[in-house]
Amino acid sequence: MEGEKSNRTTLIAVITGIVALLLGMCLGGLAGGVGGYMIGRSAAPRVAPAQLLPRGLPTPQRRLPAMPTPAAPQTPERLRPGGLIPQAGAMIQEVVTGSPADEAGLKAGDIVTLVDKTPIDADHRLADVVAQYKPGDKVTLTVWRMANTRTVTVTVGAHPEDAQRAYLGVKYGELTPQQTPRP
């Protein structure tokens, strides 16, 4: 009987130890999670609710501005080590061989910031702006390449899939202020 009592006491001690260990792990995880949340919350930058909305949506605090027509082409740029880099535009990722863009000398890494006087930004995508032209039209592109801005005249071609649509012959990615490349 004494051996049976000793086994029961040992079993209770083991179960109590396991429960205490599990409870300690749960409480430690909870305390660590809350602590991390509080530290992250205090370290995070403050963001106004209007900044959380997708760009371009009007809110009571932020109305869409009227699109001004600049007298001279202006490119929004910011100072970075190595020169000025556009804040918005279309970064060329690939130029199709023999395309109008190839004939005009555009290269991967170039950033198109203006088509004629229309800025390329979140409200004016390169494909949408080029689509307003017809094959054979001449357009002036303002292009940023390695800290230099230049203008290039391109004769828009016919799209391979639809001869009525304008075609530059580039694959590009939209450039936003958060995605500004490093020189």
C-alpha positions as CSV (number, residue, x, y, z in Angstrom):
1,M,0.0,0.0,0.0
2,E,2.9,2.3,0.8
3,G,4.4,1.6,-2.7
4,E,1.1,2.4,-4.3
5,K,0.9,5.7,-2.4
6,S,4.4,6.6,-3.5
7,N,3.6,5.9,-7.1
8,R,0.5,8.1,-6.9
9,T,2.5,10.9,-5.3
10,T,5.1,10.6,-8.1
11,L,2.4,10.6,-10.8
12,I,0.7,13.8,-9.3
13,A,4.1,15.5,-9.1
14,V,4.9,14.7,-12.8
15,I,1.4,15.8,-13.9
16,T,1.7,19.0,-11.9
17,G,5.1,19.7,-13.3
18,I,3.9,19.2,-16.9
19,V,0.9,21.5,-16.3
20,A,3.1,24.1,-14.7
21,L,5.5,23.9,-17.7
22,L,2.7,24.3,-20.2
23,L,1.1,27.1,-18.3
24,G,4.5,28.9,-18.1
25,M,5.1,28.5,-21.8
26,C,1.6,29.9,-22.6
27,L,2.0,32.8,-20.3
28,G,5.6,33.5,-21.6
29,G,4.3,33.5,-25.1
30,L,1.5,35.8,-24.3
31,A,3.7,38.2,-22.4
32,G,6.3,38.2,-25.2
33,G,3.6,38.8,-27.8
34,V,2.1,41.7,-25.9
35,G,5.5,43.2,-25.2
36,G,6.5,42.9,-28.9
37,Y,3.2,44.5,-30.0
38,M,3.7,47.4,-27.6
39,I,7.3,48.0,-28.6
40,G,6.4,47.8,-32.3
41,R,3.5,50.1,-31.9
42,S,5.6,52.7,-30.2
43,A,8.4,52.4,-32.8
44,A,6.1,52.5,-35.9
45,P,5.7,55.8,-37.7
46,R,2.3,57.5,-37.3
47,V,0.2,57.2,-40.4
48,A,-2.9,59.3,-41.1
49,P,-6.0,57.2,-42.1
50,A,-6.0,59.0,-45.6
51,Q,-2.5,57.6,-46.2
52,L,-3.8,54.0,-45.8
53,L,-6.1,54.4,-48.8
54,P,-5.0,53.5,-52.3
55,R,-3.4,56.4,-54.1
56,G,-5.7,58.5,-56.2
57,L,-8.9,58.0,-54.2
58,P,-10.5,61.2,-53.0
59,T,-11.3,61.6,-49.3
60,P,-12.7,64.5,-47.4
61,Q,-9.1,65.4,-46.4
62,R,-7.5,64.7,-49.8
63,R,-9.1,65.8,-53.0
64,L,-7.8,64.9,-56.4
65,P,-5.9,68.0,-57.8
66,A,-6.7,69.4,-61.2
67,M,-4.0,68.3,-63.6
68,P,-2.0,71.3,-64.5
69,T,-0.5,71.7,-67.9
70,P,3.1,72.7,-67.4
71,A,4.6,75.4,-69.6
72,A,7.8,73.4,-69.8
73,P,8.3,69.7,-69.0
74,Q,9.0,69.2,-65.4
75,T,10.0,66.0,-63.8
76,P,9.4,65.5,-60.0
77,E,12.7,64.3,-58.7
78,R,14.4,63.9,-55.3
79,L,18.0,64.2,-54.3
80,R,19.7,60.9,-53.6
81,P,23.4,60.0,-53.3
82,G,24.7,60.0,-56.9
83,G,22.1,62.5,-58.3
84,L,18.5,63.2,-58.8
85,I,16.1,60.3,-59.2
86,P,12.5,60.6,-60.4
87,Q,9.8,60.0,-57.9
88,A,7.4,58.6,-60.5
89,G,7.5,57.2,-64.0
90,A,7.8,54.0,-65.9
91,M,11.0,52.0,-65.4
92,I,11.8,50.1,-68.6
93,Q,12.6,46.5,-67.8
94,E,13.0,45.2,-71.4
95,V,13.1,46.8,-74.8
96,V,11.9,44.7,-77.7
97,T,14.5,44.4,-80.5
98,G,13.6,46.4,-83.6
99,S,10.8,48.2,-81.8
100,P,10.3,52.0,-81.9
101,A,11.8,52.2,-78.4
102,D,14.8,50.3,-79.6
103,E,15.3,52.5,-82.6
104,A,15.1,55.6,-80.3
105,G,17.9,54.2,-78.1
106,L,15.9,53.4,-75.0
107,K,17.4,50.8,-72.7
108,A,16.4,48.7,-69.7
109,G,16.8,50.8,-66.6
110,D,15.6,54.0,-68.3
111,I,12.8,55.8,-66.5
112,V,10.2,57.5,-68.7
113,T,8.8,60.5,-66.8
114,L,6.9,62.4,-69.5
115,V,5.2,61.6,-72.8
116,D,5.0,64.9,-74.5
117,K,3.8,67.1,-71.6
118,T,1.9,64.3,-69.7
119,P,3.6,63.1,-66.5
120,I,3.9,59.3,-66.1
121,D,2.6,58.6,-62.6
122,A,-0.1,56.7,-60.7
123,D,-2.8,58.6,-62.5
124,H,-1.2,58.4,-66.0
125,R,0.2,55.0,-66.8
126,L,2.6,54.8,-69.7
127,A,0.5,52.3,-71.6
128,D,-2.6,54.5,-71.2
129,V,-0.8,57.6,-72.4
130,V,0.7,55.9,-75.4
131,A,-2.7,54.4,-76.2
132,Q,-4.0,57.9,-76.9
133,Y,-1.7,58.1,-80.0
134,K,-2.0,56.4,-83.4
135,P,0.7,54.4,-85.2
136,G,3.0,56.8,-87.0
137,D,2.6,59.7,-84.5
138,K,5.8,61.2,-83.1
139,V,6.0,61.6,-79.4
140,T,8.6,63.2,-77.2
141,L,9.6,61.1,-74.2
142,T,11.5,62.6,-71.2
143,V,13.8,59.9,-70.0
144,W,16.0,59.7,-66.9
145,R,19.1,57.6,-67.2
146,M,21.8,57.4,-64.6
147,A,21.4,60.9,-63.1
148,N,20.8,62.5,-66.6
149,T,17.4,63.6,-68.0
150,R,17.1,63.8,-71.8
151,T,14.3,64.0,-74.4
152,V,13.9,61.4,-77.1
153,T,11.6,61.6,-80.1
154,V,9.9,58.3,-80.9
155,T,7.7,57.5,-83.9
156,V,5.0,55.2,-82.4
157,G,4.6,51.9,-84.2
158,A,1.7,49.6,-84.8
159,H,1.0,47.0,-82.1
160,P,1.9,43.5,-83.4
161,E,-1.6,42.2,-82.2
162,D,-3.7,45.2,-83.4
163,A,-2.4,47.5,-86.2
164,Q,-4.7,50.3,-85.0
165,R,-3.1,50.5,-81.5
166,A,0.1,52.5,-80.8
167,Y,3.2,50.5,-79.7
168,L,6.5,51.5,-78.1
169,G,7.9,48.0,-77.6
170,V,8.9,48.1,-74.0
171,K,8.0,46.1,-70.9
172,Y,8.0,48.3,-67.8
173,G,7.2,48.6,-64.2
174,E,5.5,51.6,-62.5
175,L,7.7,53.6,-60.3
176,T,6.3,55.1,-57.1
177,P,8.1,57.1,-54.4
178,Q,8.3,53.9,-52.3
179,Q,10.1,52.0,-55.1
180,T,12.7,54.6,-56.1
181,P,15.7,52.7,-57.4
182,R,19.2,53.2,-56.0
183,P,21.8,54.6,-58.5
